[in-house]
Amino acid sequence: MCGNENLGDVFSIHSESRTGVTVWTNARLATLVEGSEGLGTVEIGAIAARDGVIVFVGAEADLPPDLRRDALVVDCEGRWITPGLIDCHTHIVFGGDRAMEFEMRLEGATYEEVTRAGGGIVSSVKSTNALSVDGLVEAALPRVDALLAEGVSTLEIKSGYGLSIEGELNMLRAARALAKVRPVRVVTSYLAAHATPVEYKGRNGDYIADIVLPGMDKAHADGLIDAVDGFCEGIAFSVDEMRRVFDHAKSLDIPVKLHAEQLSNLGGAKLAASYDALSADHLEYLDAEGAAAMAKAGTVAVILPGAFYAINEKQKPPIQALRDAGVRIAIATDCNPGTSPLTSLLLTMNMSATLFRLTVDECIAGATREAARALGLIGETGTLEVGKSADFAIWNIQRPAELVYRIGFNPLHSRIFKGQIIGASR
């Protein structure tokens, strides 16, 4: 059936299963199961899902007959199936754009110069705060849809352009709303410690006391926070300032993560690891001590080639040092209006390979299994295993390397989210 029905037909056929089971057969599986060789490939495989959960994955010959009986059976005609892609670092909720800064950088301005001239993060605050929650959702939807069209099933969304209690809450409310209007899992990160607003210039401590910490309390009470993030950098917040934020998050039992070592080495990654952070992200200036601390804590390195590319950085993240230390590596778009206006996780995989020399296996794992780990979701999604959410992507490819090597080409055939067939190519 794969490839012959339109979207309406897919849903009507799916509802005909009397057992509530859907079985995908005649597929080549990249399971990404922990400890498996390479991508955990099964050449002639099948997946069965019931009530949104995988109940079988493996060789089709081993599929129990009772699962196939009265199930909706989808013949994948030899196509590849991977776990649904996961974009584990985005700032996808925002208002306006920063195309003018793009022009400034083309004329030679550095990221720091743009920021100190009043651009950067703070320049997005006015446009973001001018929108209602509904307006923020409407603005974000085209960007979200672009990612979903590439097989993304899980999306992390940060606040950080409100820089006031209500502004930050509205961004998080919009993030939660996106998960209600689109079939996607949304994980939120509270990023009030992203920049200091103009009225608090030179008073980071007061901003943390007046906005960041009470805003965290309110967002937590309203069920809007899955993790707490921050930007540890010379143009943002110091290690000691971030320690205050993380201590408060710890008191609320909220996991943390950190933008660290993007423009300089302040020891942010080491700080994050000391709090057992889910991830430390960017990491261009990470040193061996920071990598070792991350490995010991199990903190995932999230590599963001879009930002590296967009601001024309020269310092690459120390990929080999991360490998040598045993740090898990995830990749993400860092979709944001200024330094990574990127809404393609497939292109992100290509950039990770081309710019940073990640292997095909590392890129695919980085956008699935390791991205799930970076969000604290490895027990729920990110691999094809029994008991996990039935989130996967079916691809019109001959080999997994095509997902990484192609530029500007989307081979997605269909996307499955919690067992539901979301779309299929004709």
Sequence and secondary structure as in RCSB ss.txt:
>XXXX:A:sequence
MCGNENLGDVFSIHSESRTGVTVWTNARLATLVEGSEGLGTVEIGAIAARDGVIVFVGAEADLPPDLRRDALVVD
CEGRWITPGLIDCHTHIVFGGDRAMEFEMRLEGATYEEVTRAGGGIVSSVKSTNALSVDGLVEAALPRVDALLAE
GVSTLEIKSGYGLSIEGELNMLRAARALAKVRPVRVVTSYLAAHATPVEYKGRNGDYIADIVLPGMDKAHADGLI
DAVDGFCEGIAFSVDEMRRVFDHAKSLDIPVKLHAEQLSNLGGAKLAASYDALSADHLEYLDAEGAAAMAKAGTV
AVILPGAFYAINEKQKPPIQALRDAGVRIAIATDCNPGTSPLTSLLLTMNMSATLFRLTVDECIAGATREAARAL
GLIGETGTLEVGKSADFAIWNIQRPAELVYRIGFNPLHSRIFKGQIIGASR
>XXXX:A:secstr
 TTTS HHHHHHHHTT SSSEEEEEEEEEE   TT STTTEEEEEEEEEETTEEEEEEEGGG  HHHHTTSEEEE
 TT EEEE EEE       SS  HHHHHHHHTT  HHHHHHTT THHHHHHHHHTS HHHHHHHHHHHHHHHHTT
TEEEEEEE  S  SHHHHHHHHHHHHHHHHHSS EEEEEEEEET   GGGTT HHHHIIIIIHHHHHHHHHTT  
SEEEEEESTTSB HHHHHHHHHHHHHTT  BEEEESSSS  SHHHHHHHTT SEEEE TT  HHHHHHHHHHT E
EEE HHHHHHTT      HHHHHHHT  EEE     SSS     HHHHHHHHHHHH   HHHHHHHTTHHHHHHT
T TTTSSS  TTSB  EEEE  SSTTHHHH SS   EEEEEETTEEEEE  
